[in-house]
């Protein structure tokens, strides 16, 4: 196989140029058309990452190419029947306040309890939000960051977002049951750009489940952008599940912007795709924040799962607690890179970062690189990583009690993940995460 080039390239395929942008933006309000145009200029002026970039040294960026793909045809497969089939396959919880489903980057289903609108909660798709809540959405996108700050993939997302979700919970409103968003890919050779924005205002509380799924016949690339804004004193419980098909590539840019005294429970599960790379950044912007960040992943066959996390303590008296656990079988590979940064003004910060890996075959591989960057002197920070195979003594103990080897392995794997599930602050989300992982893991 030829060695991939290390040269940076700037040319975009013709199918992702000005003509394609015009088609995507045809029904957009003027402000969004302008933002898309600025984002495309940014994308054209920057380069795709290469193996020379530290964050990409262990995940070949040449696998994430645009030229084999085109943007999805608007609404071609986004039918109610496709939406309901995707909902059934994803095993979504029945107890929920609202449900939004996109198929191949277009809205396919939307329903919500009447009480949500009466309480002033916004729960809608990206395109509707741009038209009906444009001023609020514009301020919340990328937390108001300029297009000039985006990397190339994020700029492409800003330019070509075809769908996503906008959730805004007003001040002091408590949403009892989860809000559920499902993005499903079933087409072939398409690149879907999705953007979800969640803004929970001061004192409000919400639980959100967001799933990105796909069929094993689907081929393409999905880029997901997520902005979660936790207002002062808010309580946010958020679970993201990636269950794409075995022929699909996935990239994600996820950002948390937590403000004073907010409590955030952010969980992430990666179970699908051929190759996936996620970039999760938790920004602690005020004192009194407690951010619990949990992740679980399972790879099999030749899957490649790459996770990068950044716990960014800009203010003191803050807590971030991260635990990622993964299991691998076959020739699967995982990469974890994590950074805790404590700024000079962030005295009395408390940060924890751990990555644990369980290798279920002799050909599986994992790379784990936790790190610290501390500029303050009154802090408590710990980090670590482990990797290993199943303990034969544990297997012997279980088998001595009449349990088959396969069942013993399954019990050990389930027990390995239980500390992650125990951290998820919603019973509905915890049950969903556990069920989807058990369905996926075959030992």
C-alpha positions as CSV (number, residue, x, y, z in Angstrom):
1,X,0.0,0.0,0.0
2,X,1.3,3.4,-0.9
3,X,2.5,5.6,1.9
4,X,0.1,8.5,2.4
5,X,1.4,12.0,1.6
6,X,2.4,14.3,4.4
7,X,1.9,17.4,2.4
8,X,-0.9,19.8,3.4
9,X,-3.5,20.4,0.7
10,X,-6.0,23.2,0.4
11,X,-8.1,22.4,-2.7
12,X,-11.7,21.4,-2.0
13,X,-13.5,19.0,-4.4
14,X,-15.8,20.8,-6.8
15,X,-18.8,19.2,-5.2
16,X,-18.1,21.2,-2.0
17,X,-17.6,24.6,-3.7
18,X,-19.7,27.7,-4.2
19,X,-22.4,26.0,-6.3
20,X,-23.0,23.4,-3.6
21,X,-23.1,26.1,-1.0
22,X,-25.7,28.0,-2.9
23,X,-27.9,24.9,-3.1
24,X,-27.6,24.2,0.7
25,X,-28.3,27.9,1.6
26,X,-31.1,28.5,-0.8
27,X,-33.8,28.8,1.8
28,X,-31.6,30.2,4.6
29,X,-32.1,33.6,6.2
30,X,-29.5,36.2,5.2
31,X,-27.5,35.9,8.4
32,X,-26.9,32.2,7.9
33,X,-26.1,32.6,4.2
34,X,-23.4,35.1,5.2
35,X,-22.0,32.8,7.9
36,X,-21.9,29.9,5.5
37,X,-20.0,32.0,2.9
38,X,-17.5,33.1,5.6
39,X,-17.0,29.5,6.7
40,X,-16.4,28.3,3.1
41,X,-13.7,31.0,2.7
42,X,-12.1,29.8,6.0
43,X,-12.3,26.2,4.8
44,X,-10.6,27.1,1.5
45,X,-7.9,29.0,3.2
46,X,-6.9,26.2,5.6
47,X,-5.6,22.7,5.0
48,X,-6.7,19.2,6.0
49,X,-4.6,17.7,8.8
50,X,-1.7,15.4,8.0
51,X,0.4,12.8,9.9
52,X,2.7,15.6,10.8
53,X,0.0,17.1,13.1
54,X,0.4,15.7,16.7
55,X,-3.3,15.0,17.1
56,X,-3.3,12.9,13.9
57,X,0.0,10.9,14.2
58,X,-1.9,7.7,15.2
59,X,-4.9,8.1,13.0
60,X,-4.3,8.4,9.3
61,X,-6.0,11.6,8.1
62,X,-6.0,10.5,4.5
63,X,-8.8,8.1,5.4
64,X,-11.1,11.1,5.9
65,X,-11.4,12.4,2.4
66,X,-14.2,14.4,0.8
67,X,-13.7,13.6,-2.9
68,X,-15.5,10.2,-2.8
69,X,-18.6,11.9,-1.4
70,X,-21.3,14.4,-2.2
71,X,-23.8,16.2,-0.1
72,X,-27.0,14.2,0.6
73,X,-30.0,14.9,-1.7
74,X,-32.4,17.1,0.3
75,X,-35.1,15.0,1.9
76,X,-34.8,12.1,-0.6
77,X,-34.8,9.4,2.1
78,X,-36.1,11.4,5.1
79,X,-39.5,9.7,5.2
80,X,-41.6,9.0,8.3
81,X,-41.2,5.3,7.7
82,X,-37.4,5.6,7.6
83,X,-37.6,7.7,10.8
84,X,-39.6,5.1,12.7
85,X,-37.5,2.2,11.5
86,X,-34.4,4.1,12.7
87,X,-36.0,4.8,16.1
88,X,-36.8,1.1,16.6
89,X,-33.3,0.0,15.6
90,X,-31.7,2.5,18.0
91,X,-33.8,1.2,21.0
92,X,-34.7,4.8,22.1
93,X,-36.3,5.1,25.5
94,X,-40.1,5.4,25.4
95,X,-40.3,7.8,28.3
96,X,-39.3,11.2,26.8
97,X,-40.5,14.7,26.4
98,X,-39.7,15.1,22.8
99,X,-38.2,13.3,19.8
100,X,-36.4,14.7,16.7
101,X,-35.2,12.4,13.9
102,X,-33.0,13.3,10.9
103,X,-32.3,10.8,8.1
104,X,-29.4,11.4,5.7
105,X,-29.1,15.0,6.9
106,X,-32.7,16.0,6.6
107,X,-35.6,16.3,9.1
108,X,-37.8,13.2,9.0
109,X,-39.8,13.4,12.3
110,X,-40.5,15.8,15.1
111,X,-42.8,15.6,18.1
112,X,-42.9,17.2,21.5
113,X,-45.2,17.3,24.5
114,X,-47.4,20.4,24.6
115,X,-45.9,21.5,27.9
116,X,-42.5,22.1,26.4
117,X,-43.7,25.0,24.2
118,X,-45.8,26.4,27.0
119,X,-42.7,26.5,29.2
120,X,-40.8,28.4,26.5
121,X,-38.5,25.4,25.6
122,X,-37.1,25.4,22.1
123,X,-36.7,21.9,20.6
124,X,-36.4,22.0,16.9
125,X,-34.2,21.1,13.9
126,X,-31.4,23.3,12.7
127,X,-33.1,24.7,9.6
128,X,-36.3,25.7,11.5
129,X,-34.2,27.3,14.3
130,X,-32.3,29.4,11.7
131,X,-35.6,30.8,10.4
132,X,-37.6,31.1,13.6
133,X,-35.0,31.6,16.3
134,X,-32.2,33.1,14.2
135,X,-30.9,35.7,16.7
136,X,-30.6,33.2,19.5
137,X,-29.0,30.5,17.3
138,X,-26.5,32.9,15.8
139,X,-25.2,33.9,19.3
140,X,-25.0,30.2,20.4
141,X,-23.3,28.7,17.3
142,X,-19.7,27.9,18.3
143,X,-20.4,30.0,21.5
144,X,-20.1,33.1,19.3
145,X,-16.6,32.3,18.1
146,X,-15.4,33.8,14.8
147,X,-15.1,31.6,11.7
148,X,-11.4,32.4,11.7
149,X,-10.9,30.2,14.8
150,X,-12.2,27.0,13.2
151,X,-10.1,24.2,11.8
152,X,-10.9,23.0,8.2
153,X,-13.4,20.3,9.1
154,X,-15.3,22.5,11.5
155,X,-15.4,25.3,8.9
156,X,-16.8,22.8,6.4
157,X,-19.4,21.9,9.0
158,X,-20.4,25.6,9.4
159,X,-20.6,26.0,5.7
160,X,-22.5,22.8,4.8
161,X,-24.6,21.9,7.8
162,X,-27.7,20.3,6.4
163,X,-29.5,19.5,9.7
164,X,-29.1,19.1,13.4
165,X,-30.9,20.2,16.5
166,X,-31.4,23.4,18.5
167,X,-32.4,23.0,22.1
168,X,-32.8,26.0,24.5
169,X,-34.2,25.7,28.0
170,X,-35.3,29.0,29.6
171,X,-34.1,30.3,33.0
172,X,-35.2,28.1,35.9
173,X,-37.2,25.7,33.8
174,X,-36.9,21.9,34.7
175,X,-37.5,19.4,31.9
176,X,-38.4,16.2,33.6
177,X,-38.0,13.5,30.9
178,X,-35.3,13.3,28.3
179,X,-35.2,15.2,25.0
180,X,-34.1,12.7,22.3
181,X,-32.4,13.5,19.1
182,X,-31.6,10.8,16.5
183,X,-29.4,11.3,13.4
184,X,-29.5,8.3,11.0
185,X,-27.5,7.6,7.9
186,X,-28.7,5.0,5.4
187,X,-27.6,6.5,2.0
188,X,-24.5,5.8,0.0
189,X,-21.5,8.0,-0.7
190,X,-22.7,11.1,1.0
191,X,-21.1,13.5,3.5
192,X,-23.5,14.6,6.1
193,X,-22.7,17.7,8.3
194,X,-24.7,17.9,11.5
195,X,-24.7,20.6,14.1
196,X,-26.5,20.4,17.5
197,X,-26.7,23.4,19.8
198,X,-27.9,23.0,23.4
199,X,-28.3,26.1,25.6
200,X,-29.5,25.6,29.2
201,X,-30.1,29.0,30.8
202,X,-29.4,29.9,34.4
203,X,-31.0,27.6,37.0
204,X,-32.5,25.4,34.3
205,X,-32.3,21.6,34.2
206,X,-32.5,19.1,31.2
207,X,-31.6,15.6,30.1
208,X,-30.6,15.1,26.5
209,X,-29.9,11.8,24.6
210,X,-28.4,12.3,21.1
211,X,-27.7,9.3,18.9
212,X,-25.9,9.1,15.6
213,X,-26.7,5.8,13.9
214,X,-26.5,4.1,10.5
215,X,-27.0,0.9,8.6
216,X,-24.1,-1.3,7.7
217,X,-24.9,-0.8,4.1
218,X,-24.5,3.0,4.4
219,X,-21.3,4.4,3.0
220,X,-20.1,8.0,3.7
221,X,-18.8,10.4,6.1
222,X,-20.6,12.2,9.0
223,X,-19.2,15.3,10.7
224,X,-20.9,16.2,13.9
225,X,-20.5,19.6,15.6
226,X,-21.9,20.0,19.2
227,X,-22.1,23.2,21.3
228,X,-23.4,22.8,24.8
229,X,-23.8,26.0,26.9
230,X,-24.5,25.4,30.6
231,X,-25.7,28.7,32.2
232,X,-25.0,29.7,35.7
233,X,-26.4,27.3,38.2
234,X,-27.8,25.0,35.5
235,X,-27.9,21.2,35.6
236,X,-27.2,19.4,32.3
237,X,-27.2,15.6,31.7
238,X,-26.1,14.7,28.2
239,X,-25.4,11.4,26.6
240,X,-24.1,11.1,23.0
241,X,-24.1,7.7,21.3
242,X,-22.2,6.9,18.1
243,X,-23.6,3.7,16.4
244,X,-22.8,4.3,12.8
245,X,-22.5,1.4,10.3
246,X,-19.3,-0.5,9.6
247,X,-18.6,1.4,6.3
248,X,-19.1,4.9,7.6
249,X,-16.5,7.4,8.7
250,X,-17.1,9.7,11.6
251,X,-15.6,13.0,12.8
252,X,-16.9,15.1,15.7
253,X,-16.1,18.5,17.3
254,X,-17.8,18.7,20.7
255,X,-17.6,21.7,23.0
256,X,-18.9,22.3,26.5
257,X,-19.1,25.9,27.8
258,X,-19.8,25.7,31.5
259,X,-20.6,28.8,33.5
260,X,-20.5,29.6,37.2
261,X,-22.0,26.9,39.6
262,X,-23.2,24.7,36.7
263,X,-23.4,20.9,37.1
264,X,-22.7,19.0,33.9
265,X,-22.9,15.2,33.4
266,X,-21.5,14.6,29.9
267,X,-21.3,11.0,28.7
268,X,-20.2,9.6,25.4
269,X,-20.5,6.1,23.9
270,X,-18.6,5.0,20.7
271,X,-19.7,1.7,19.4
272,X,-19.9,2.0,15.6
273,X,-18.2,3.3,12.3
274,X,-15.2,2.0,10.4
275,X,-13.0,4.8,11.7
276,X,-14.0,7.6,14.1
277,X,-12.2,10.6,15.6
278,X,-13.7,12.8,18.2
279,X,-12.5,16.0,19.7
280,X,-14.2,16.9,23.0
281,X,-13.4,20.1,24.9
282,X,-14.8,21.0,28.3
283,X,-14.3,24.8,29.1
284,X,-14.9,25.7,32.7
285,X,-15.5,29.4,32.5
286,X,-16.6,30.3,36.1
287,X,-16.1,29.2,39.7
288,X,-18.2,26.4,41.3
289,X,-18.5,24.2,38.2
290,X,-18.6,20.5,38.5
291,X,-18.1,18.6,35.2
292,X,-18.4,14.8,35.2
293,X,-17.1,13.5,31.8
294,X,-17.6,9.8,31.1
295,X,-16.9,7.7,28.0
296,X,-17.1,4.1,26.9
297,X,-16.2,2.5,23.6
298,X,-15.9,-1.0,22.1
299,X,-14.1,-1.8,18.9
300,X,-14.1,-5.0,16.9
301,X,-12.8,-6.3,13.5
302,X,-10.7,-3.5,12.1
303,X,-12.4,-0.6,13.8
304,X,-10.3,2.4,14.7
305,X,-11.6,4.7,17.4
306,X,-9.7,7.9,18.3
307,X,-10.7,10.2,21.2
308,X,-9.2,13.5,22.2
309,X,-10.3,15.3,25.3
310,X,-9.4,18.7,26.8
311,X,-10.4,19.8,30.3
312,X,-9.8,23.5,30.3
313,X,-10.0,25.1,33.7
314,X,-10.1,28.9,33.1
315,X,-11.4,29.7,36.6
316,X,-10.6,28.3,40.0
317,X,-12.7,26.4,42.5
318,X,-13.8,24.1,39.7
319,X,-13.9,20.3,39.4
320,X,-13.6,18.2,36.2
321,X,-13.7,14.4,36.6
322,X,-13.0,12.3,33.4
323,X,-13.2,8.5,33.1
324,X,-13.0,6.8,29.7
325,X,-13.1,3.0,29.4
326,X,-12.8,0.8,26.3
327,X,-12.6,-2.8,25.2
328,X,-11.2,-4.1,21.9
329,X,-11.3,-7.4,20.1
330,X,-10.1,-8.6,16.7
331,X,-7.6,-6.2,15.2
332,X,-9.4,-3.1,16.5
333,X,-7.4,-0.1,17.7
334,X,-8.2,2.8,20.0
335,X,-6.3,6.0,20.6
336,X,-6.9,8.3,23.6
337,X,-5.2,11.6,24.0
338,X,-6.2,13.8,27.0
339,X,-5.0,17.1,28.3
340,X,-5.9,18.9,31.6
341,X,-5.0,22.6,31.5
342,X,-5.1,24.7,34.7
343,X,-4.7,28.4,33.9
344,X,-2.8,30.7,36.2
345,X,-6.1,32.2,37.5
346,X,-7.6,28.8,38.2
347,X,-6.4,28.3,41.8
348,X,-8.0,25.5,43.8
349,X,-9.0,23.5,40.7
350,X,-9.5,19.8,41.1
351,X,-9.1,17.7,38.0
352,X,-9.0,14.0,37.3
353,X,-8.4,12.1,34.1
354,X,-8.2,8.3,33.6
355,X,-8.3,6.0,30.6
356,X,-8.7,2.3,31.1
357,X,-8.5,-0.3,28.3
358,X,-9.4,-4.0,28.2
359,X,-7.8,-6.0,25.3
360,X,-9.9,-9.1,24.4
361,X,-7.6,-10.4,21.7
362,X,-3.8,-10.6,21.1
363,X,-4.1,-8.5,18.0
364,X,-6.0,-5.5,19.4
365,X,-4.0,-2.4,20.1
366,X,-4.5,0.7,22.2
367,X,-2.5,3.9,22.7
368,X,-3.2,6.1,25.7
369,X,-1.6,9.5,26.3
370,X,-3.0,11.5,29.3
371,X,-1.2,14.8,30.1
372,X,-1.2,17.8,32.3
373,X,-0.4,21.5,31.8
374,X,-0.6,23.4,35.1
375,X,0.1,27.1,35.6
376,X,-1.4,27.5,39.1
377,X,0.2,26.2,42.3
378,X,-2.8,25.5,44.5
379,X,-4.5,22.6,42.6
380,X,-5.1,18.9,42.8
381,X,-4.6,17.1,39.5
382,X,-4.2,13.4,38.8
383,X,-4.1,11.4,35.5
384,X,-3.4,7.9,34.4
385,X,-3.9,5.1,31.9
386,X,-4.0,1.3,32.0
387,X,-4.3,-1.4,29.5
388,X,-4.4,-5.2,29.8
389,X,-6.1,-8.4,29.2
390,X,-8.7,-10.3,31.3
391,X,-7.2,-11.5,34.6
392,X,-7.0,-15.3,34.4
393,X,-7.5,-15.6,38.2
394,X,-10.9,-13.9,37.8
395,X,-11.8,-16.3,35.1
396,X,-10.7,-19.3,37.2
397,X,-12.8,-18.0,40.2
398,X,-15.9,-17.8,38.0
399,X,-15.4,-21.1,36.2
400,X,-14.8,-22.9,39.5
401,X,-18.4,-22.0,40.3
402,X,-19.8,-23.7,37.2
403,X,-19.8,-20.7,34.9
404,X,-18.8,-21.3,31.3
405,X,-15.7,-19.4,30.0
406,X,-17.8,-17.3,27.6
407,X,-20.2,-16.3,30.3
408,X,-17.4,-15.5,32.7
409,X,-15.7,-13.3,30.1
410,X,-19.0,-11.5,29.5
411,X,-19.5,-10.9,33.3
412,X,-16.0,-9.5,33.6
413,X,-16.4,-7.2,30.6
414,X,-19.8,-5.9,32.0
415,X,-18.2,-5.3,35.4
416,X,-15.3,-3.5,33.8
417,X,-17.7,-0.9,32.4
418,X,-20.0,-0.6,35.4
419,X,-18.0,2.3,37.1
420,X,-18.6,4.4,33.9
421,X,-22.4,3.7,34.0
422,X,-22.5,4.4,37.7
423,X,-21.4,8.0,37.0
424,X,-24.3,8.7,34.5
425,X,-26.7,10.9,36.5
426,X,-29.9,9.9,34.8
427,X,-31.4,6.4,35.2
428,X,-32.9,6.6,31.7
429,X,-29.6,7.5,30.1
430,X,-27.7,4.9,32.2
431,X,-30.1,2.1,31.2
432,X,-29.9,3.1,27.6
433,X,-26.1,3.2,27.6
434,X,-25.8,-0.2,29.3
435,X,-28.3,-1.9,27.0
436,X,-26.6,-0.6,23.8
437,X,-23.2,-1.7,25.0
438,X,-24.3,-5.2,26.0
439,X,-26.0,-5.5,22.6
440,X,-22.8,-4.6,20.9
441,X,-20.2,-6.6,22.8
442,X,-19.9,-10.2,21.7
443,X,-17.4,-12.4,23.6
